[in-house]
Amino acid sequence: MAKVSASGGQLKVTAHRGDAKTLLAFDLMTELAREKLAGFTISAKPPGLQPYFLQNNLRFEDPAAHAQDPTETAFSSINAPFHKFRWVHVPGIIHQGLKPAFGIYEYVVTPRYFDDRGSMLPLDPAGSVAVQIEVAPFRKGGLSVGFTRGFTQSQAFVNHFGRDAKIRPNDAELQWDTSQLSGTNARGERFTYAQQYEWLGFTARETIFALLDEVLADATLSLEVFAYDLNEPDIVDRLLRIGEAGRARIILDDSRIHHDESKPAPEDEFADLFARKAGADRIMRGHFGRYAHDKVFVVRRGDDPVKVLTGSTNFSVTGLYVNSNHVLVFDDANAQVAGLYGSVFRQVWDQKVLAPAFRESEQANRTFQFGGGEDPAGTITFSPHAKDVAHDILNGLVQRISEESQVPGGRGSVLFAVMELGGDTENPVYDALDEIHSDENVFSFGISDKPNGIALYKVGSPKGVLVTGKPVNTQLPPPFNQVPNVGGLKHQIHHKFVVCGFNGTDPVVYCGSSNLALGGEVQNGDNLLAIRDGDVATVFAIEALALVDHFNFLDGVAKGPKAPRDGRGTASERQGAVQAGWFLGTDAGWVAKFFDPHDLHSRDRQLFSA
């Protein structure tokens, strides 16, 4: 079940299932329940384990002036309740270590109150509401969805691995041993690159490696690959082994980014290795008009496609361990979707990766339907297209975005994470997403590495939020300024997804490898999916929320280009709040914006608790 709601007394709690995470949303039914509200305490009970309280990053300035559980820290939500009406819980960020339990979780939410003197009262379990929901990698019918974690610029990364943990060794070869040490955290714990990669790559990495290992273990399976970036050492190793067994064919981008005769790129090195092990006739280089931009595995049993992996995730160190990305795996009984991708691979292979030939093909000029019944339904288009076809596809997405502005009561919504929204060329989707935050008739939350501008949350305004994922000059209040600066590591936000109509009657998520740009749809080999399923749309919406919330904070404290980045200070976000003088308030003043009809927070509360 992807959404569970429960009510008790004056509190309503809704839990939305994400990909190995949960969005918890709350609402209070009466004005009386909002008076003297001190916040919300949340506990989580994983399967087979003891419950624990979720942790706040803020505490009271004088904890002793409030009811406190002496067995918990001052930051535990039993002692420092959340001043929010929603919270995304990701097991393994603080509790349970690097390998959290999956299964049915029970969450218990309790509203907390101040007395007349502004002192928080003890927790009253009579006001608690409990919900149970599955927390696990997401799967529905024949579709699995996975995400990279994408939070190298976070306290959680620093807490686990240390501020100076490297993403890859200096001057690493194409093939190198990921079991070597990466760094040491502030507690003196030492970690390998493999451990770091497992955490950063999250469910996307697990999904990719599970598919490759399945092919390796079954001699009846073979693999067809579209790859753009290709340098992740353990993926390289697996592809070489499958190729050496005579069970792989690869189409690999050879644009200027990935091909240099004088100074070979990693993709050039891989192509030479693969040709020696598998045969030169098993790998083909090409770039259509600009890029062979797909990131696709097609698994065949004999000649029949049985499974396909697609999405935005490049098979590279940056793609899996720096970028925020997604993957999708279709494994349906009749291999409908895998068959579509398999036919595209073979056509591109036969046509030698030529854009003019593909633009004239049926695959480039049709919108393919898939799913139904228990399986999520939707459509897929494959590029490069002729310009008029590309226009029609992108304008259809723009039209769907605009429809959210017409939803009665301002209950329409657009949530997105898109790599870039800039550029001087004609890009109708970029224009629509760059402008949606000013539309007061729709709830919008968006993030991009390259927006035309940013729009942070403003108290008392219903306008949406648009943030950047590359606040490279961020200087957090001491000692927050130790988060790694990934400005030189290409993109933080590499997603290309847009969710329209969350919690509505016609939810849809657009995703895949397409950059949603007109030039890319005309020149690149790409795939764009529109999945019309509320559960899948919810999973992507939760990812957008987590990213926007995180970078809204980082963007809000960004300084100028001369901001120091000396890294001094602790990795503790909580200590940073204390040193910066940030504490929980001791009255219910924080509540007003969540019930102000002219404030975005009020729409936020209504949308996610509905």
N, C-alpha and C positions, 0 to 999 in steps of 0.2 A: 504494500500500500504506500503510495507516494505522498499522501497528506493525511494527517490525523488531527482532529480537533476534540477538545474536551472543555467543559465549563464546570465551575463550582463556585457557589457564592456569587461574587461580583467579578470574577476573573475568567477570561477565556484564553486558552492556549492552543496554538496551531503549530504543528511540527511538519515541515516540508522535507522530504527526502532528497538529499543531494548525492553526489558521488563521494562515498566514504565520509560524509559530513551531514550535518543537520542544520536547517534554518528554523529557529524557534521564534515565534511571534506571539505577542501578548496584546490583550485589550481589556479595559476595565469598563464595565457596563453602566455604571452610574457616576454622577458627579461626586457623590459622597465617597466612593472608593478612590477618588483621585486626591482627596484632601490629605495633606500631611504625608504624601507618598514619599517614602525614602528610596524606593527602587525595587528591584526584583532579585531574589536569591534563586539560583538554579543549581540543582544537583543532577548528576548523571550516573546511572548504574549500568555498566557494560555487562554482557552475558557472563555469568559465572564469577564476577568480581564484585568487590565491595563498592558502594556508591562513593562518589567524591563531589565536592562543590567546585563548580567552574570558577575560574580566577578572574578578577577584575585587574585592570592596570592602574586604577586609582583607588585611594583609600581615604578615610576621614583624616583630617589634619590632627585631630586628637582622638584616636580610637577609644581610649579609656572613657570618653564621655558618652559612649554608645554601648548598647548591648553587644558583647563580643563572646565568641566561642574560643576559649583559651587554647583549644587543641588545633586551631586553624590559624593561618597567617592573617595579618591585617588586611590582605588583599583578597582573601577568599570571599566569594559572594555572600556567604553567611554573615560576614563582618563588614563587607563593602559591597552592597547590592548594586546592580547595574542601573545606570540612569539612561536606559534605552528600552524601546518596546520591541526590539528584536535582537537576536544574537546568533551568529553562525558558530557552531561547535565543531571543531575538527579534532578528533581524538589523536593524541600523539604530539600536539603542539606543546602542552605542558605536562599532562598526566599520561601514563602508560608507556612512555619512551618511544622508541623508533618503530615498534611493531605493535600497535594497538589492537585490541580485540574487535572483531566484527560480529554482527548479529543483532538481536533485538535489544535496544537500549530503552531504559525507562528514564524519562526526564521529569523532575518535579520542580514546579515553579511556584514561588511564594511571594506575594507582595509584602513589602515591609513598610512600616510607618514610624513617624516621629511623634513624640509626645509634645505637649504645649511648650516645652523648653527647648525643642530642637534636638532632643536626644532620641536616637533610634531605639525602638522597643524590641524586646526579644521576639524571635521568630514564632509565629502562631501557626502551627500545622493545620488548624481548622480552615485557613484560607488557601491552602495549597491545592494545586491541580496537577495531576500526573497524566502523561501521555507516553505511549510506547510506539516505537517506530524502528524499522530496520536501518542500521548503519553499516554499509558495505559498498564495495565497488558497484556501480549502477549497471543493471541489466533489466531489460523489459522485452519479453518475447525473444525474437532473434537478434536484438540489437544490444550491444554493450557500448558504454561510453566511458572514456577515461580522460583525466586531465593531468598535466604537469602541475607541480606546486607553484613554481614561478615567483617565489618570494625570497630571492637572494638579498633584496634590500629590506630585511626585516629583522626584528629582534629575535624571532624564533630561530632563524637560520644561525644567527650569531650565538645564541644560547646553546644550540646543539653542537656547532662545529667551530666556533671561534671566528672573530672578525677577519683574520688573515688566512682563513682556509682558501686554498686555490681551487679554481674550477677545473683546471687541468695543469699538469706539470709544464714548466717552462721548456720550450723546444721539444715537446713530445712528438714522437713519430706517429704515423698513421695507426700502427698497432703498438699498444703499450699495455702494461699490466695495471689494471685498476685496483688490484689488491694492495698496492703500495700506499704508504701513509700520505694523507692529504694535509692534516694539521692537528692542532691541539686546542681544545676549548679552554675557557677560563677556569674550569674545575680540574684541569690537567688530564682530561680524557682524550685519548688519541683515536683518530678516525681515519679510515681508508677512503679513497675515492669511491670505491664501490658502495660503501655505506652512505656516503654523502649523496651519490647519484640515486640510490634507492629512495632516499627521502625527497630529494628535489624532483625526481622524475615521477614520483607518486604513482597513480593508477595508470597513467599513459605508458610509462616505462614498463610496468608489470604486464600490461596488455600486449605491447609490442614484443617483449621477450617471450611471453607465453606462446604467442603465435609462431615465432621463429623456432622455439624449442619443440613445438608440436610437429613442425615440418621436419626438423632434424631427426626426430625419434621415429618417424613413420616413412618408410621407404616408398610407400604408395603415393605420397604427396609431393608436389612440386610447387615452385614459387615463381611468380612473375612480379617484377618490381618496377615502379616509377619512383625515381629518387631525384631530389634537387640538391640539398646539402647532404653529404654522406661522409661522416668521419668519426662517429661514436665507436670506440674501439671494440666493444663487445658485440655490437651489431655487425661491424665489419667482419669480425671473426666468424660469426654465425653464417653470414652470407657467403663468405669464402668457402666454408665447409659444405654448405648446401650446393654451391656451384661446383665444387670439386667432385661431388657425388653425381653430377650431371642432372641436377634437379632445379636449376634456376636460370632465368633469363632476366636481364636488367636493362632498362632504358634510363640512362643517367645524363643529367643536364651537362652541356658543355658550353654554356654561355661564358662570357669573359670572366665572370665571377669564379667559375669552376674549371677553367681551362687556360693554361699558360704553357706554351712549349718551352720557353726559356727558364721559367721557374715553376715547375709542376705544382698544381694545387693538390690537396688531399684527394679530390675526386679523380684526378689524373693518375695518382699513385694507385688508387683502388682499381681503376679500370685496367691498368697494366697487370696488377696482381691477379685480378679475376680472370683476365684473358689467359694468363699462364696456367691457372688452375682448372678453369672450366672450359676454356676454348674461346678464341676471339669471336666466334660466331654466336656466342651466348651473351654478349654485351654490346649495346648500341649507344653511341653518344649523339645528342641532338638538343635543339632548343626552340623548336617551332619558330615563331617570329622573334621572340625575345627569350623566354625561359620555358624549359620543361619543368613546370612548377608543382606538379602533382606529388603527393607523398602517399604511395599506395602499395599494398601487398595484395596480390590475388593468389589464393591457395587453390590448387587443383588436385583432384584425385583422378588419376588417369588424365583424360581430356576434359573432365567436367569441373567447372569452378564450383567450389563448395563454401568459400569464405572470402571476405574481403575486408581489409583495414584501410581506412582513409582518414582525412582530417587535415589539421593545420600543422601537425608536428613534423618537423624535419628530422631525419635520422642522423642527428649530429649532436655534439656535446652542447652547443648553444641551444639547439632546438629543444632538447630534453631537459636541460639543467639550468638554463638562464631564462629562456622565454616562457611566457604563459601560453599554453597550447592545449589542444584537444585531439583525441583520436576517437574514431567510431569503428566498431567491428560488426558487420552483418553476417550472421550465420543462420540463415533461414532454411527451412526444410527443403524447399525447392530451388535454393541457391539463386533466386531471382535477381537480387542486387549484385551478387558476385558475378553472375552471368553477364550483366551489363558492363561491369568494369573489365571482365575478361575479354569481351568483344572489343572494347575500346583499346585495350593493350595490344591485341593482335592486329587491329587495324593500323594503329600508330607504328607498330613494328614493321608491318608489310609496306607502309608508306614512307618508311625511313625518317620519321619524325618531321614531316614537312607540313607547315601550317596551311598553305593553299589547298593541299589535297584534303586535309581534315576539315577545313571550313566547308567544303562541298559535300561532306559525308552526311549520312542520316544521323549519326551520333551527335554531330554538331548542330543539327537543325531540329531536333526533337526534344521535348520535355518528357522524361520517362517517369512513369508512376511506379510506386512500390508500396508494399505493406498492406495492412488491413487486417481485420479480425483482432487477434491478440498481439499482432506486431504493429509497432508504430508505422504510420503511413506518411507518405510525402512524395517529393519529386526530386529528380536529379537532372542537371544539365552539364554537358561536357564542352569545354572550350579547347582551342580557339574558335570563335564564331565569326561570321560576317558581321559587319558593324551594325546593321539594322537588327539582327537577331540579338546581339549583345545589348543594344538599346532597349529592346522589348523586355529582356530578362531583368535588367537593372531598374527600369521604370516600374516594373511590376513590384519589385521590392520597395521602391519609394512610395508607390500607391498604398502598399500594406502599412507602411509606417504612418502615412497621413491618415489612414482610417482610424488609428488610435486616438487622434484628436477629436473624432466625432463620437466617441463613446460617451453616453450620457453621464452626467455627474462628475466629469473629470476622472473617470476610473480607467481610462486607457493607459497603457504603459509601453515604454520602449526601453529595453536594457541592452547594452551592447559593449563589446570589447573588440575593437578593430585596430589593426596595426597602425595605419596612418589615415588621416582625413584631409591632408593638405594637397598641394600640387596646383599647377596652373592650368591643367588640362580639364576637359569636360568630364565631371564625375558626379552624376546625379545622386548616388547614394551618399557620397561624402558630404555633399551640400546639405542633404536632408538631415544627416546625423550631426553635422556641425551646428545646425540651426534649431534642432528639436528642443534643446534645453530652454530656449526662450519662449516656447509655447506653453502658456499657463493652463491649457486644457488637457495636458497629458503629463503623467508621471514619467520622468526620464532620468536614467542613471547611465552614464557612459564613460569609457576610458579609451584612450589612444595614445600611442607614443608621439604622434605628430598631429594633434588637433590644430585648427587655425587659431584657437584661443582656449583658455580654460575658464570654467564657471564653477566656482566653489559654492557650497551651501551657504545661504544667507538667511539668518533668522527672520521670520516674518514674510518670506517670499515663497510663492508656490513654484518658482522656476526650477528647472532641473539642474542636474550636476553633470559637468563634463571635466574630467581631470586628465592629466598626462601621466603615463607610466614611466617617464624618464625625468624625474626631478633631480638632475645630476648635480645641482648646486645646493642640495638640501643641507642645511645646518640645523640639526635638532638641538633643543635646549640641552645643556650638559646634564648627563653624559650620553644623550641620545645620538650624538654626531658620529658614532662609530659604525653605523650600518655601512656595508660595502657599497662603493660607488660603481655601478655597472654601466656607466655611460659609454665606456669603450667596448662593451660586449654586445654590440648591435642592438637588438630589440629586447625590451622587457615584455611588452605586449605584442605577441605575434598572432594572437587569435584573429579570426575573421568571423565573428558571429553577432547576430542581431536577434533579440527575442522581442516579439510583439504579442501583446494580449495576455501577459501572465495573469493567471487566475480568471481569465475571461472565457467567453464562449467559443473563441476560435484562436487558441494559442498556437504560435508557430515559431520555430527557431531556424534561421538561415545560418549555415555553417559549411565547413569544408576547407579547401585550399585556396579558393578564389579570394583575391584581395578586394573584391567588390568594386573594382575600378574598371572603367570602360577600356582603357588601354590594355589591361591585363586580360580582359575577356576576349579581346580581339587578337592578342598576340601570344598569350601564354597557354600552355597545356595545363588545364585546371579542371576541378569539379566543384559544383555548388549544389548543396542539398537544402531543401526546405522541408523540415520535419514538422508535421502538424499533429502534435501529441502533447498534451498538457504535462505529463510526467517528464518527458525529455526537455520540454521548454523550461520546466522548473529547475532541472539540474543545471542548465546553462545560466538561468537567471541568478541562481545562488553564486555561481562563479563570478558573474558581473558584480553582484553586491559586495562580495569579499574583496575584489580588486579595487572597486571604486572607494569603498570605505577606507582601505589601507592607504591608497595614494591620495585621497582627499586630505588625510592628515599630513602626509609627507609634502604635498604641494603647498599646504597651508603654512608650513614652517620653512619653506624654501627661501634661501637668501640669494644674494648676488653672486657673480662669478668669482669673487675673491673670498668666498666663504671658506674658512679653514677646514681641512679634513685630516687633522693630525691623529685622530683615532683614540685620543686619550679618554679614559673614563670606563665605566663598567658597561657590561652588556645587558644590564637589568633595566627594562623599560619601567618597572615600578619605582626603582630608585631614582630614575631620571625624572619621573613625575614629581616625586617628593622634592628633589633638588630644584626643580623648576617652579615649585610652589603651586602645583596643580593638585587639588584635593576635591573630594565630593562635597557638594553643598549640604547644608544642614537645614534646608527647608524645601518645600515642594515647588519652588520657582522653576525648576528644570522641566516640569510636566507641561507647562502652558503651551509650548510650541507643538506638542503632539496632539493637541485638541483645538488648535487654531485653524479654522478652515482655509485661511490664506497662507498657511505654512506648508512647505513640502513634507515636513515630518508628520503632519496629520494624514496626508495622503499615503505616506509610507506605512503608517500604523494600520490604516484601513485596508490597504492593498494586501499586505502580507498576513494579517490576522484573519482575513475574510475566509 
